[in-house]
Amino acid sequence: MRDLLLVGFLFVAVYFAFRRPYIGIAAWAWIALMAPTQWAFGFSNSFRLNLTIVVVTVLAYLFVYKNKEMRINGLGAWVLLFGFWTLITTSFNMNSDPAWVWGYWNQFLKILLLYLFITLIITKRLHIDTLIWAIVLAISAYAAMEAVKFILSGGSHQVVGRAGIIRDRNDFAVAVNMCIPLVIYLAQTTRHHTLRLGLWGLLALNILAIVGTGSRGGFIGLIVLAIAFWLKSRHKVVLLLAALLVVPVLYDKTPEHWRDRQATISTAAQDDSSFIGRLWAWKISTMIALDYPLTGGGFGAVIEPRLWNYYAPLTPDYPPVKTPPIPDWQNPKAAHNIYFQVLGDHGFVGLGIFLMFLLLALLENLKSLKVARQQNVYWFRQLASALTLSLVGYGITGANVSLAYFDLLYAVLGIIAVMAMNRDALLSVSDAGLARPRPTGLRQDVRATV
């Protein structure tokens, strides 16, 4: 049955992608984040759903899309420069299996293509909202299903991701944290009453899903988001009193094993084997970058056994903190930090480019937020605010995961670039979704009187 549904979805998506390329972009993002073939068990497992939609969307852009215009702003230039730099670092990779690194780069190239075609095809509010709905349906809807299992099990169900790169519970918690502001944006701008209530319910379940992951980084990210929303709220006193009354009760109702895990946050560096493993990976990533400051070790440098074994004996006394020696039987650990991941993979140059486009995205979004407030365009202001919080959540909780090449990040960056490049046209759209008449200029008034 699932296989038939996937086949049906493919035919429908192909049809509409040809007619409306922005629907192809939404389907592209949904498939990349949801990995629907992993939900089926029959013949559809062999389907290349993502590749099919990518090819159809590209062809639709080339032969159907009108008014083609190649525009790249500063943010796009830095993102594409990062892609070019990863090509250079892949050419000089130090992996014992170069074919694996080139395969990884090919996967990252598809993510960069998603970013590029978002900026080429998405131009209107309808396009943006469709893409955001696809993202929410891919991640937040699955998180809600897992939260229901968490509730029905009395807190014993372990919430984990299922699709692609976000199978790990820590990665999944970051993805859900990034989507929470998008769910709130949809709830704030959707006019349908029942749909709006459903979105608020989806938000509550997403929060429970993060709790259900047991991820300490995810929980910290959730607290950061809560503080950010509280700071921008006009009802600070009411919300603070509600939090003081409700949060202790809810915390007391959480499973004991969850409370015990969160209580180890402050002592993780001393007695937590998981955190110590992260320290080992961070130290080795740094040493790789110091020895190869321009190109690093290529994708997956820290998990390359040859590099891990070479640097492992140097880690105990390597600053800034002392760590236990790495046992001989210990397998290489992933970087578990987006910044150290890029540092070890692509050197200081790669990390500089990565930080630059994150900073530019934040600045572009803050500019969009400022202009939207000045012109009092509610939906645009709420979207800019949501994307800012999504970026901040990623930047903070990314210190706990290896998600530097995450599809969702580059989809968010693509939307930010679209808002920046089409700011005037998007600001002319009212909150009801209709274009607002622009005031006529002096020259037009003179012609009318003549």
C-alpha positions in Angstrom: 0.0 0.0 0.0 2.8 2.4 0.9 4.5 1.6 -2.4 1.3 2.5 -4.4 1.0 5.7 -2.4 4.6 6.7 -3.3 4.0 5.9 -6.9 0.9 8.0 -6.9 2.7 10.8 -5.2 5.5 10.7 -7.8 3.0 10.9 -10.8 1.2 13.8 -9.1 4.4 15.6 -8.2 5.8 15.2 -11.7 2.6 16.6 -13.3 2.4 19.7 -11.1 6.2 20.3 -11.1 6.0 20.7 -14.9 3.0 23.0 -14.6 4.3 25.0 -11.6 8.1 24.6 -11.0 7.8 26.0 -7.5 5.7 22.9 -6.6 8.7 20.9 -7.9 10.9 22.8 -5.4 8.5 22.0 -2.5 8.4 18.3 -3.5 12.2 18.3 -3.8 12.6 19.7 -0.3 10.0 17.3 1.1 11.6 14.2 -0.3 15.1 15.3 0.8 14.0 15.8 4.4 11.4 13.0 4.6 13.2 10.3 2.6 9.8 8.6 1.9 11.3 5.5 0.2 12.5 4.5 3.6 8.9 4.1 4.7 8.1 1.5 2.1 9.1 -2.1 1.9 8.4 -3.1 -1.7 9.3 -2.2 -5.3 9.3 1.6 -4.6 12.5 1.2 -2.6 14.4 1.1 -5.9 12.8 4.3 -7.1 15.0 7.4 -7.3 12.3 9.8 -6.2 14.5 12.7 -5.3 16.5 12.4 -8.6 13.3 12.2 -10.6 11.9 15.3 -9.0 15.2 17.2 -9.4 15.4 16.4 -13.1 11.7 17.3 -13.7 12.1 20.6 -11.8 15.2 21.5 -13.7 13.6 20.7 -17.0 10.5 22.7 -16.0 12.6 25.7 -15.2 14.4 25.4 -18.5 11.4 24.9 -20.8 8.3 26.1 -18.8 9.4 28.8 -16.4 9.1 32.3 -17.9 11.1 35.4 -17.2 14.3 33.5 -16.3 16.8 35.7 -14.5 20.1 34.6 -13.0 20.5 36.7 -9.9 22.9 36.0 -7.1 23.3 38.3 -4.1 26.1 38.4 -1.6 24.7 35.5 0.4 24.4 33.3 -2.7 28.0 34.2 -3.8 29.4 33.0 -0.4 27.2 29.8 -0.4 28.4 28.9 -3.9 32.0 29.8 -3.0 31.7 27.3 -0.1 30.6 24.7 -2.6 33.5 25.5 -4.9 35.9 25.3 -1.9 34.6 21.9 -0.9 35.4 20.8 -4.5 39.0 21.9 -3.9 39.3 20.2 -0.5 37.7 17.0 -2.0 40.4 17.1 -4.7 43.1 17.1 -1.9 41.2 14.8 0.5 43.2 12.6 2.8 40.7 9.7 3.1 41.9 6.2 2.4 38.8 5.8 0.3 38.7 8.8 -2.1 35.6 7.4 -3.8 33.6 7.8 -0.6 34.6 11.5 -0.3 33.7 12.2 -3.9 30.3 10.5 -3.3 29.8 12.7 -0.3 30.6 15.8 -2.4 28.1 14.7 -5.0 25.4 14.5 -2.3 26.4 18.0 -1.1 26.2 19.2 -4.7 22.6 18.2 -4.8 21.9 20.3 -1.7 23.7 23.3 -3.3 21.5 22.8 -6.3 18.4 22.9 -4.1 19.6 26.3 -2.7 20.3 27.6 -6.2 17.0 26.6 -7.7 15.1 28.0 -4.7 16.7 31.4 -5.5 15.9 31.0 -9.3 12.3 29.8 -9.0 10.8 31.0 -5.7 9.8 34.6 -6.1 6.3 35.1 -4.6 4.7 34.7 -1.2 2.7 31.7 -2.5 5.9 30.0 -3.5 7.6 30.7 -0.1 4.6 29.5 1.9 4.3 26.3 -0.2 8.0 25.5 0.4 7.6 26.2 4.2 4.5 23.9 4.3 6.6 21.2 2.6 9.3 21.5 5.2 6.9 21.5 8.1 5.1 18.4 6.7 8.4 16.6 6.3 9.8 17.2 9.8 7.2 18.7 12.1 4.5 16.2 11.1 6.8 13.2 11.7 7.9 14.8 15.1 4.2 15.1 16.1 3.6 11.4 15.3 6.6 10.5 17.5 5.4 12.8 20.3 2.0 10.9 20.3 4.0 7.6 20.8 6.0 9.3 23.6 2.7 10.3 25.3 1.0 6.9 24.9 4.1 5.1 26.2 4.2 7.2 29.4 7.5 8.7 28.4 9.3 5.4 27.7 9.3 5.8 23.9 12.6 7.1 22.5 12.0 9.7 19.8 14.5 9.4 17.0 14.6 10.6 13.4 13.9 8.1 10.5 15.0 9.9 7.4 18.4 10.3 5.9 20.8 12.5 7.7 18.6 13.1 10.7 18.2 9.6 12.0 20.1 10.4 15.2 18.0 11.8 18.0 20.4 14.8 18.5 20.2 15.6 14.8 16.5 15.2 14.8 16.1 17.5 17.8 18.0 20.3 15.9 15.8 19.8 12.9 12.7 20.1 15.0 14.0 23.2 16.7 14.7 24.8 13.3 11.1 24.0 12.2 9.3 25.3 15.4 9.6 29.0 14.3 8.3 28.0 10.8 5.3 26.3 12.4 4.6 29.5 14.5 4.9 31.6 11.3 2.2 29.5 9.6 0.0 29.6 12.6 0.3 33.4 12.8 -0.4 34.0 9.2 -2.9 31.3 8.3 -6.5 32.7 8.1 -8.3 29.4 8.4 -9.4 29.0 12.0 -9.3 25.2 12.2 -6.0 25.0 10.4 -4.5 27.6 12.8 -5.6 25.5 15.8 -4.1 22.4 14.2 -0.8 24.3 13.8 -0.7 25.3 17.5 -1.4 21.7 18.4 1.5 20.7 16.1 3.7 23.1 17.9 2.9 21.6 21.3 3.6 18.1 19.9 6.9 19.3 18.4 8.0 20.5 21.8 7.1 17.2 23.4 9.1 15.4 20.6 12.2 17.3 21.6 11.7 16.3 25.2 11.2 12.7 23.9 14.6 12.6 22.1 16.3 13.1 25.5 18.8 15.3 23.6 20.5 17.7 26.0 21.5 19.9 23.0 17.9 19.8 21.7 16.6 20.8 25.2 19.1 23.7 25.4 18.0 24.8 21.9 14.3 24.7 23.0 15.1 26.9 26.0 16.9 29.4 23.7 13.9 29.5 21.4 11.5 30.0 24.4 13.6 32.9 25.7 13.7 34.5 22.2 10.0 34.3 21.8 9.4 35.6 25.2 11.7 38.6 24.5 9.8 39.5 21.4 6.4 39.0 23.0 4.2 41.9 24.1 2.8 39.9 27.0 6.1 39.2 28.9 4.6 39.4 32.4 1.7 37.0 31.6 3.9 34.5 29.9 6.5 34.6 32.6 3.9 33.9 35.3 2.4 31.1 33.2 5.9 29.6 32.8 6.6 29.8 36.5 3.3 28.0 37.2 3.3 25.4 34.4 6.9 24.5 33.7 7.7 23.0 37.2 4.6 20.8 37.0 5.4 19.6 33.5 9.0 19.0 34.5 7.9 16.9 37.4 5.8 14.8 35.0 8.7 13.9 32.8 10.3 10.4 33.0 12.9 10.1 35.7 15.6 8.9 33.2 15.0 12.1 31.2 15.5 14.3 34.2 18.6 12.4 35.2 20.1 12.9 31.7 19.4 16.7 31.6 20.9 17.0 35.1 24.3 15.9 33.7 24.6 19.0 31.5 26.7 20.9 34.0 29.0 17.9 34.8 29.3 16.5 31.3 32.9 17.5 30.9 34.0 15.5 33.9 32.1 12.2 33.8 30.1 11.9 30.6 31.7 9.5 28.1 29.6 10.9 25.3 30.8 14.5 25.9 34.4 13.3 26.3 34.2 11.6 23.0 33.1 14.9 21.5 36.1 16.6 23.0 38.4 14.0 21.4 36.8 14.6 18.0 37.0 18.4 18.4 40.7 18.2 19.3 41.5 15.9 16.4 39.5 18.2 14.0 41.6 21.2 15.2 44.9 19.3 14.8 44.0 18.3 11.3 43.2 22.0 10.4 46.4 23.2 12.0 48.5 20.8 9.9 46.4 21.5 6.8 45.1 25.0 7.3 43.9 25.6 3.7 42.2 22.4 2.7 41.7 20.4 5.9 41.3 16.6 5.4 38.3 16.6 3.1 34.7 15.4 3.9 34.6 13.1 6.9 38.2 13.9 7.9 37.8 13.2 11.6 36.2 9.7 11.0 39.0 8.6 8.7 40.7 5.8 10.8 44.2 6.7 9.5 43.9 10.3 10.7 42.1 9.4 13.9 44.8 6.9 14.9 47.6 9.3 14.0 46.3 12.2 16.2 44.7 10.1 19.0 47.9 9.8 21.1 48.3 13.6 21.1 44.8 14.4 22.5 45.2 13.9 26.3 47.3 17.0 26.9 46.1 19.0 23.9 44.6 22.4 25.1 42.4 23.8 26.3 41.2 21.0 28.5 42.8 17.7 29.6 41.0 14.6 28.5 41.6 10.8 29.2 43.7 8.9 26.6 41.7 7.5 23.7 41.6 3.7 24.1 43.1 1.7 21.2 39.7 0.0 20.6 37.9 3.3 20.3 36.4 3.8 16.8 36.6 7.2 15.2 33.8 9.6 16.4 32.0 12.1 14.3 32.7 15.8 14.9 29.4 16.4 16.6 29.9 20.2 16.1 29.1 22.0 12.8 32.1 24.4 13.3 34.7 21.7 14.1 33.2 19.6 11.4 33.8 22.2 8.7 37.2 23.1 10.3 38.5 19.6 10.1 36.9 18.9 6.7 37.9 22.1 4.9 40.4 24.0 6.9 40.4 27.5 8.2 39.4 28.9 4.8 36.4 26.7 4.6 35.3 27.6 8.2 35.7 31.3 7.4 33.5 31.0 4.3 30.9 28.9 6.3 30.8 31.5 9.1 30.6 34.3 6.6 27.5 33.1 4.8 25.8 32.3 8.2 26.6 35.9 9.3 25.4 37.4 6.0 22.1 35.4 6.2 21.5 36.7 9.7 22.2 40.3 8.6 20.0 40.1 5.5 17.2 38.7 7.6 17.5 41.4 10.2 17.4 44.0 7.3 14.2 42.3 6.0 12.8 42.4 9.5 13.5 46.1 9.9 12.0 47.1 6.5 8.9 45.0 7.2 8.4 46.8 10.5 8.8 50.1 8.8 6.2 49.3 6.1 4.0 47.4 8.6 3.8 44.2 6.5 2.8 41.6 9.1 3.4 38.3 7.2 6.8 39.4 5.9 7.8 40.6 9.4 6.8 37.3 11.0 8.6 35.3 8.3 11.8 37.2 8.8 11.5 36.8 12.5 10.9 33.0 12.2 13.9 32.5 9.8 16.1 34.5 12.2 15.1 32.2 15.1 15.6 29.2 12.9 19.1 30.3 12.1 19.9 31.2 15.7 18.6 27.8 16.9 20.8 26.1 14.3 23.9 28.1 15.2 23.5 27.3 18.9 22.4 23.7 18.8 24.7 23.0 15.9 27.5 22.9 18.5 26.3 19.4 19.4 25.7 17.8 16.0 27.4 17.1 12.6 24.9 18.9 10.4 27.1 21.4 8.5 25.7 20.0 5.2 22.0 19.7 6.2 19.4 20.2 3.5 17.2 22.2 5.8 19.9 24.8 6.5 20.4 25.5 2.8 16.6 25.6 2.2 16.4 28.3 4.9 19.3 30.2 3.4 17.6 30.0 0.0 14.4 31.5 1.4 16.4 34.3 3.1 18.1 35.0 -0.2 14.8 35.1 -2.1 13.4 37.6 0.5 16.4 39.8 0.1 16.4 39.8 -3.8 12.7 40.2 -4.1 12.1 42.4 -1.1 10.2 45.3 -2.8 7.9 42.9 -4.7 7.2 40.8 -1.6 6.6 43.9 0.6 3.9 45.0 -1.9 1.8 41.9 -1.0 -0.7 42.5 1.8 -1.3 40.2 4.7 -4.4 38.8 2.9 -2.1 37.8 0.0 -3.3 40.5 -2.4 -1.0 43.0 -4.0 -1.3 46.5 -2.5 -1.5 49.4 -4.9 1.6 51.4 -5.0 1.3 55.2 -4.7 1.5 56.9 -8.1 4.6 59.0 -8.7 4.6 62.7 -9.4 5.3 62.2 -13.1 2.2 59.9 -13.5 0.0 62.5 -11.7 1.2 65.2 -14.0 0.4 63.1 -17.1 -3.0 62.3 -15.7 -3.8 66.0 -15.3 -2.5 66.8 -18.8 
